[in-house]
């Protein structure tokens, strides 16, 4: 009896109507698939790792197996889900719903945050941390300034912070908006000539621990103020 194939664009999944089928997803995608495939189980990251991590976890029609971290430490875990022939269609549909939900929930940048334009999740994280500390700041502020060659140019800072009448710049470095470090360093020196110092942090640390980034930035800010007094 010939198989009737169900076509999908997802390279991790291949489904036919009358055979046992398997698919492999990373944690984020797997949780979305399970939300639609097994809605009554209440899956979250902790449950997934507890039940399926390092072993096989079997339901009536579904088997889940943890495959570790093939891309190395610090990356998402990989999981294999296998369904019997009766649930091939359900797996296919759950995959499509998970993809659709991911598209709907994906944030588009630049975005408006409290009336301010921010360009990345890392900038949002820093803005929220600065707000929590009650700090006066300008985000992605543009200005006109004169470089060392006497040429006027337009420059933009990620965050311009005002503290007791003193200005300091906090930059969120990432490949998307800071592809050429030499340009950034020249700009930093131009601002330094005007008495405005710059502190740079990676987008990764800003996103993962924005509170600590802001704390360190303010410590640098205050130590400079005291030293210059």
N, C-alpha and C positions, 0 to 999 in steps of 0.2 A: 504494500500500500504506500503510495508516494506521500512525502511530507508536504505540508502546506506551510511555507515560510512566512513569518511576520517580519517585515523589514523595519529596521531601526537605525538611526544615524549614530547611536552610541556605540563606540568601538569596543566597549567592555561587555556588551551583551548580544547574544545571538539566540533567537527564540524560534522554535518550531512547534506546531500544534500537538504532536503526538510522541514526543520524547522528553526524557528528563532534561531540564535546562539549568545552566549555571551562569552566574554573572559575578564580576568582581568590582567592588566599589571601595573608595576610601570612606573614612568614618562619616564625614559630613553628608555625603551622598547616600550612604547606607542608611543612616538614621531617617532621611527623608523617604527613602523607599519603604522602610519598615513602617513608617507612619501610615502609609496608604495600604500596605500589604497586610499588616497585622495591627490594626488600629486599637485593639483592646489591650495590648500588652504594655503600653506606657513606656516605650523605649526612650532612653536618653543615653548619653555617652557612658555614664557609669554602669548602667545596666548592660549595655552592649559589651563592654570590656569584661564585666564580671561573668556574664553568661557564656560568651563566645570566645573571649580572649584565650588563645592557646589551646583551644579544644573545639569540639563540634557540639553544637546545641541544636536539638531536633524538635520540631513541631510536627503536627500531623502531615502537613504537605510541604513543609519548609525546613531546610537545614542551613545553619549558619556556621561558618568556620573562620577563625582568626588566622591571618597569614603574616602577622608581625608588621615590621616597618621596612619594607624592601628599599625605600629611598633613604634610610638611615635615621639615626636618633634625631628627635625633634620634628619629624614629619608625621603626617597622618598615618594611622594604621590602615592596612588593606584587609578587606573581608571578602569571603566568597559565599554567595547565597545560591543554594540549589533548590529547585522546586520539582515536584513530580509533574507528569504530563497534564494532569487536571488543572494545575495552577500556572501553566506556561503563559496563558493569556493574562492572568492577574499580575504576574511579574512584569510583563511587558507594559501593562497599563500603569502600574505603580512607578515604573521607571519614567514614563512620559509625564506623569503628574508631578513627580519630584523635580524633573527638569523645568517644568512650567512654573512651579512654585519658586524655584531658585531664580528664575528670570524676573519674576514679579518682585521678589524681595531684594534683588541686587540693587545696591545704592549707586546712583549715577553722580559722578563728580565732574566739575565743581557743583556744590550744593549750597543751599541757603541754610545757615544755622543761626537762629535768633537774629535774622536780618543781615547777617554777615556772610560773605561768600568765602567758602573754604574749599580747598582743592583735593583733599585726600582724607581717608579715615584717621591717619596719624595727626593731621591738623585739627580735626574735630576733637580727638582725644586730648590734645594739648589745650585747645580752647576751653574745654570743659574743666580741665585741671586748673587753669589760670582763673577761671570764673569761680571755682570752689575756694580759691585762696583770696578772692576779692581783689585781684590785681587789675589795674587799668591797662588795657592793651588795645592795639590796632592790628587787624589781621589783613595780610596781603595789601599793605598800604604802599602806594606808588608816590614817588617824589622825583623832582628834578635836582640834579647836583652836578658840580663841576669836578671832573677827574683831574689827575695830576698833570695832564697835558693841556689843561685849560679848556677842555671840551665839555659841553653840556650833554648830559645823558639822562635817560629815565631809568630809575631803578625801583625794585620792589622788594620789600622785606616780608618774610612769612609772618612774624609777630614783632611788633614794635611795642615794647613795654615801658610804661612810665611809672617811676617809683620815687616819690619825694622830689619831684621835679627833675629827675635824671632819666635819660633814655638809654635803653640797651636793647639789642636785637636778639631774638631767639629764632634760629633757622632749623627747619626740619629737612634734613638731607635725604634725598631719595633719587633714584635714577630717572624717574619720570620728569621731575621739575628741576633737577640739578645734574644734568648729564655731563657738564664740563666744570670740573672743580676749579680750574685755573681762573675762570670768569668769576666764580664766587669769591675766591681769595682776593682778586683785584678789587672787587666791589667792597669786600670787608675792609680793605686798607683805605679805600676812599672814604667810607663812613668813619673809620678810626681817625682820619685826618680832621674830621669835624667833631671829634670827641665822643663818638658813639661806638661802643664796642659790640662785638658779635660773639655769641656762643652757639656752637653747632652741635646738633644731636642727630643720630641716625633715625630714619623713619621707623625702623624696627623697634628701637628702645622707646620711642615716643608712643608707639601703638601699644606695646606690651606693658609699659610701666610709666604712664604719663605723669602720675603723681610724683614719682621720684625724680623724673626729668625736671619738672617745675621746681621741686625742692632744691635740687642742685643748682639750677639756674639762678634762683633767688639768693642762694648762698654766695654764688659768684658775684652777683649784682651787689649785694650788701658789703662783701669783703672789699670790692673795688671802691665803693663809695667811702668806706671807712679809711681805706688806704690813701685815697685821693684828698681826704679832708684836710 
